[in-house]
Amino acid sequence: MNRGEEMAHDDLVERAAGLVPRLRERAQETEKLRRLPDETFRELRASGLLDLFRPRRHGGLQARLRTAFDVATQLARGCGSTSWIVGQLNLAMWSVCALPEGAREEILGQPDSSIIFALLGRGSAKRVAGGYQINGVWPFCSGSRHVTWFGLGLPVEDGSGGAAPAYFIVPASAVEILDDWHVSGLCGTSSNSTAAHDLFVPDRRVAPVSTVFSGDMISPDLTGSPYRCPMVQGIVVLAASCALGMAQAALEVFKAQTEGRGISFTLYAKKAEAPVTHLLLAEAAMKVRAADLLFHAAVEELERGAQGAGAMDVELLIRIRTEAASAVHLCREAVDILFGASGGSSLALSNPIQRIARDARAICQHAAYCLPTNLEAYGRVMLGLPPNLPFV
């Protein structure tokens, strides 16, 4: 980063850190609502943290991948669900920049527009005059209660007798948001399913998923990070940032709750003086530190790749994904250690460490962070075999 970029980076991270106390105050409310409170969304919008990847010519900040990662990490210190949504909406705006010009400008031309993409739909796309008629249901639409557009994925004929996934860009007012996000972790992300019923989508708002992921249609004036980073890896890394912030928050909470407490059914009147406390806290801290190093190494590789003239090699791309998955699981392991050492009082819904533990486990359940899948893929490419993943 040059000096100007560093100053912009630091300012945005400070804005995120400034929201942490209020996010902590509203964390329980966010869980109960199963979406972000209106005040939280207004504050995020006013802070500019929802416009990190929006191009400057459309009123955005055009920030770097590292900045978005550090912003989302800070927000996760206050509320994991809030951080997840901020990460998802910024990533989706990056994908908007990779859409065909007609769809791209239609979305970016609307002030405060936002979108979420859902690749894994169950439904059909029928070719009709001027476009497609789609029907289907798309699960896990994070931020569904807060966006103005949806990008819904369905297979379409590819012209050679096969089928390939495409995104169908539709206004939020045209779809049905199902009330089915009743879960134990990341409860406030409003990751509801979305349904479309005989919905017409004009050709200008249809884009092959492969075209979006390639970034080939991104405007030439959008250079560097994130726009020239490999998109799949960028998505996997940035979306995981909330795991790091939540693990850091768990360390803070554990240390604060250790003060002035003993350990029941032992002779330790002060928990802070017990060797077991020292060992567990240090073990958790080292896992968080290791995750931090893995994450930022991955971000650095991606940003370096954005400055290069050619494509990054497959082994490096798969390694970055595997680093992100490994870091997510290190964060969850750290949180589990701290939660397990927090005693019965940690079960209270008012105790943030139990929510962090549930949220950290929820991230690990995401298919992108399935560690055996990523390890297998990385092992394959290290031995010269092709990766067994649909998107690299």
HELIX and SHEET records of a PDB file:
HELIX    1   1 ARG A    3  LEU A   33  1                                  31    
HELIX    2   2 ASP A   38  SER A   47  1                                  10    
HELIX    3   3 ARG A   56  HIS A   58  5                                   3    
HELIX    4   4 LEU A   65  ALA A   76  1                                  12    
HELIX    5   5 GLY A   80  CYS A   97  1                                  18    
HELIX    6   6 GLU A  101  LEU A  108  1                                   8    
HELIX    7   7 ALA A  172  ALA A  174  5                                   3    
HELIX    8   8 CYS A  187  THR A  189  5                                   3    
HELIX    9   9 ASP A  203  ARG A  205  5                                   3    
HELIX   10  10 VAL A  209  SER A  214  1                                   6    
HELIX   11  11 MET A  231  ALA A  239  1                                   9    
HELIX   12  12 SER A  241  THR A  258  1                                  18    
HELIX   13  13 LYS A  271  GLU A  273  5                                   3    
HELIX   14  14 PRO A  275  GLN A  307  1                                  33    
HELIX   15  15 VAL A  314  GLY A  340  1                                  27    
HELIX   16  16 GLY A  344  LEU A  347  5                                   4    
HELIX   17  17 PRO A  352  CYS A  364  1                                  13    
HELIX   18  18 ALA A  367  TYR A  369  5                                   3    
HELIX   19  19 LEU A  371  MET A  382  1                                  12    
SHEET    1   A 4 ILE A 115  ALA A 118  0                                        
SHEET    2   A 4 TRP A 149  GLU A 157  1                                        
SHEET    3   A 4 ALA A 163  PRO A 171 -1                                        
SHEET    4   A 4 VAL A 206  PRO A 208 -1                                        
SHEET    1   B 4 ARG A 122  VAL A 128  0                                        
SHEET    2   B 4 GLY A 131  CYS A 141 -1                                        
SHEET    3   B 4 ASN A 192  PRO A 202 -1                                        
SHEET    4   B 4 GLU A 176  ILE A 177 -1                                        
END                                                                             
